[in-house]
């Protein structure tokens, strides 16, 4: 079977590009896989630059040529207005064989930010999507995004994964919680306001001196501008217990997760299903996160960690105090999260489920 994958691949490494890479690697032992990489010139905020326009033009030309020989076409969905325009062009290029096309939504904002705000955009997308082989989402909470656009039996749910390199041994979990003073809390994500890094820093500063002394806060991730990074470094300069590690490579990322007791993602964004939370599970961490669709598909308050309110530093501070006062409970959560990741969120499970969908044609996955 010949499969055309139209998706961003690393570099840079994002949850979206990593998922595409895992799929490609999982398909190649079984099928002839052709790839059109959409990552060149891409920007996090969806800004269109001349370089990005040239890269997209080149990618569209490749899609036009290569889709003719494909038995299945796999396309990952963009969620910005300009990104959706690019996607619509891809759909049109595949118009003679839309019944072979599968879409994969990794995020969770396209329903609210595009389909609900722009009726014409929704109608154009729906006219093309209803002719396709299927749509793939990461959790049940996102199935309704495509309600009315495509038959329900052609909407497939495939949870995300934690990369195999992120899994730690049970003995490593036991050892790090045996020495949980200070309690290490990790934020590893994009350093953008919507992801909540500022709220987390503010919450830490609001803790009493005794609690701050028992908690260490590690930040890692890329800022959108050098000015924002300078401002944050200046803000935490001399603050005992906070460290910003910058943009980390895979080895540094593994070390940070393996050393952390708690992973904190105070995001206000409509997330798809954050791979970082699943990586925290695999690394034997309890999790503090906002409770919203996408996250709640894989996270339950009091079971996997503690749920906090969106854009609320006081709520984060409450969760940090609760975590610092209940290390024994955190330890049980961390063990349970590690076991859950082993059972449900392996890369092999992710790629196999996607492969079965692509192989099944129009038939729904059972």
N, C-alpha and C positions, 0 to 999 in steps of 0.2 A: 504494500500500500504506500502511495506517495502522499506525504503530508506537508503542506506549506504552512509554516509558522510565521505570522506577522506580529512581531512583539519586540519590545525593548530588551536588550541583553546587556549584561555588565561589560565594561564599565559605563557609568558608575553603578555601584551596587546599591540597589534599593529593594524594598520588598517585592515590587512589581518585576524588576529585571531578574532578581534571584529566582522568583517563581517560574519565569519563562525559561531560564537556564536549566532548572531542575527538570522541567517538562521535556525540553529538547534532549537532555542527556538520558531521560527515561524512555523516550521514543526510539532513539537511534538503534538500540539492539534489535528492534522488532520491525522497523519500517524505514523507508527512504525519506529522510527529512530534509527539506529545503527551508532556509531561514531568510526572512527580510527583517533586518535589525532596525528598529525605530528609535534607538537611543541617541543617535548622533545629533548634537546640537540641541537636545531637549533641555528645557529649564523647568525647575520645580513649580514656578508660578504660571506656567503656560505662555510666557512671553514669546512672541514670534520675532526672531532675528533673521537677517539675510542668510546667515549660515544655516539656520534651522529650515528656512524655505528651500534652500538648495538641497539639503539632506532629505526633506520630505518629497521633493520632486523626484529625486533619484530613487527613493523607496517606492513611490507610486508606479514609476516605470517598471521596476522590478516585479511588483505585484501583478501588473498587467501581463507581463510576459509569463511569469511562472505559474499563475493560477490555472492556466489552460491545461496543464498536465497533472494537476493535483486531484487526488481522490477525496481529500478533505482539506479545508482551509481553516486554520485556527487563528483568530484575531483577538488581541486584548484591547479592551475599550478604554479610551481616554475620557476624562470627566470635565474638562474645560470646554468652553464654547468653541475655541479655535481647534482644540483636539478633536471634538466631535465632527467639525467640518472635514478634518483630515480623514476620520473614520468613514464618514459618508462617501467620500471619494473612493475609499477602498471598497466599500460595499458596491458602489456603482461599477467599479472595474470588474467585480466578480458577479455582476448581474446575470450573465448567461447561466451561471451555475450556483446561485445563492443557496440552493438546496444542499450544497456541500459545505456551507460556511457555519462555523461555530464561533460564538462570541464568548469571551471570558471577562467578567467584571471583577476586578480585584478591590476596587474601592467601594464607597457607599454614598457618595454625594450626588451622583448623576441624576437620581430621581428628584431630589429637592432642588438642586441648583440649576438643572437644565429642563427636565421634562415637566416639572410643575411650574416653572417660571416662563417657559417659552412654548406655547401651544403648538406653533408651527414646527418647531424643532422636534417635538414629540411626535407629531403626525408624520413627518418625513422619516424619522427613525422607525416608527411603527410599520410604515408601509413596506420597508425593506426587511425588518427583523422578522415579520410574520412569515416570510418566505424561506427563512433560514432553517438549517438542520437543528440548531439548538442554542441555548444560552446557558452559561455556567456561572454560578455565584458561589461565594465562599460560605454562606450560612443561610438558614431559613429566613432570617429577618430581612434579607434582600430579595427574596423571591417576588414580592409584590411590586418591585420596581418595574418589572416587565409584564405585570398583569394586564391583559387586554391586548398586548402586543404579539404574543406568541402562545400557543397552546401550553397549558400547565405541564403536560407530560414531557414537553421538550425543554423545560427549565430544570437543570441539574444542579445539585448542591455538592460541592467538593471543598471540604475544609482545607485551610492552609497547613503549613508544616513548620517544623524546626529542622534546620539542616543537621545532618548526622554528626557533624563536627561539634555541635553545641551540646550534645548529650554527655553528662558526667556520670560517673559510677555512683551507686548508692553510698558507698563508703566515703566518697568525697563530700556528699551532702551531710553525712553524719559528722565528719571532721570539721567542716566550716561552721556548723551550728554549735559544736562543742565549744568553739571559741567565738562567740557572738558579741564580744565586747571589744571595740564598738560594733554596733549593728550597722552593716554596710548597706546603704540604699543607693540603687543605681538608676540614673536616667540616661538612656541611650536611644536617641532618636534625632530627628531634625531639630535644630535649635531655632524654632520658630515660635512666635507668641501663641499661635493657636494650639501648639502641642503642649503648652503649659509649663515650659521650663522656668519662666519668670515666676509663675505662681508657686512652683515648688521651692525656689530659692527664697521667696517671701515667707512661705510657711515655715521653712527651717529657721529663718531669722526670728520668727515670732515665738519659737519654743523657749521654754525656760532654760536657764543655764545648765541645770542638771540633765535635762533630756538631750540638749544639744551635745553635751559631753559624752553621751552614750550612743550617739548616732553620727556616722560619717556619710556624707553625701557626695557621690561621684557623678559628674556630668560628662557626656561624650556625644559628639555629633557636629554636623556642619551648620554654620551660620549662613544666612542669606547674604550678608554683607560684612566687610571688614570692620565697618563702623560699629555694627551691632556686637561683633565679637569683642572689640576693644572695650565697649561699654560694659559688657558682662564681666570681662576680666577685671576691670577696674572696680566693679561693684563687689566682687568677692575677694579682692585683694586683702590679705590680712585676716580674713574671716576663718577662724579655726573650724576645721571639720568639713570644709567644702573644697573640692578640687575639680577643675575642668581639664579633661585629658585631650581636648581637641578632636580632630577627625582621626579615628582609629582604624587600623587595618584588621584583618580577620583574626590574627593571633592575639592582638590586644583586646579585641572584642570578646573573644573566648575567655581570656583571663579575667576581664572585668565581670562578666556574667558568672563565671565559676566562683569568684570571690564574694559576690553579692549575696546577701540574705533576702533582700527585698528588691523587686523591680518596680519602679513607679512610672506610670504613663498617665499624667493628668490632662490628657488631650481634650480639647473642645471640638475637634473635627468629627465629622461623620465618617468614622473609620470603616474600612471593609472588614478585615479581620487581621489585626496587627500581628505580623510574624514575630515581632519582638516579644509579645506576650508568650507565644508558644516557645520561643527560644528561652525565655525565663523559666518556663515549666521544665524544659529539657535540662536546664542548668541547675535545677533544684532550688528555685527561688519561690517565695510567696510573692504575690502581686498586689499592688495598690493601683487601681485604675478607675476611670470614669465609667459609669454604667450607661451604655447606650447600645443601640442595635449594632451588630457587628462584633463588638466586644462581648456583649452578653451572650452571644452564640457559643462562646468558649470560656466564659468567666462567670462565676457565681459568688456573690458576696458571702463571706463567712466560710466558704469552702475552698476557693483558690486564693483568697486574700481578702482585702477590704475595699469596698466600693466608696468612691468619693464623688462629690458634686462637681459639675462643670464650672470652670472659671471661679473657683472658690478656694482661696488660700487657707481660710479657716478650716475648711473641710479636710484639706491635705494635712494641716497641722494636727487635727484630731486623729487622723489615721496614723501619722508618724508616732504620736504619743501612744496610741493603742498598740502599734507594732513594738515599740521599745519596751512596753510593759508586759508583753505576752510572747516571749521568745519560744517558750515551749509549744504554744499554739502555732506559731510560724513554722516551727520545725515539722510538725505534723502536716501542715499545708504543703510545705516544700517537698516532702516525700510523696504525698498524694499527687502533686503536680508532675513530678518526675515520672511516676507510673502512668499517669494519664497521657503524657506526651509519648511515652513508649508505645502505648496501646493505639493511639489515634492519629498522632501527628508526625509520623515518619515520612521522609521524602519518597520512599518506595510506595507507600500507601497513596500519597498525593499523585504521583506520576502514573501509577497503575490505574487509578480511577479515571483520570483524564484519558488515558490511552483506551480504556474500555468504552468510554463515551464516543470517542472519535471513530473507533472501529465499529460501533453499533449502528451507525447511520442514523436514520430517523427514529429507531426504536429507543424508547426510554430505558435508562439504566435501572435495573432491578436489584 
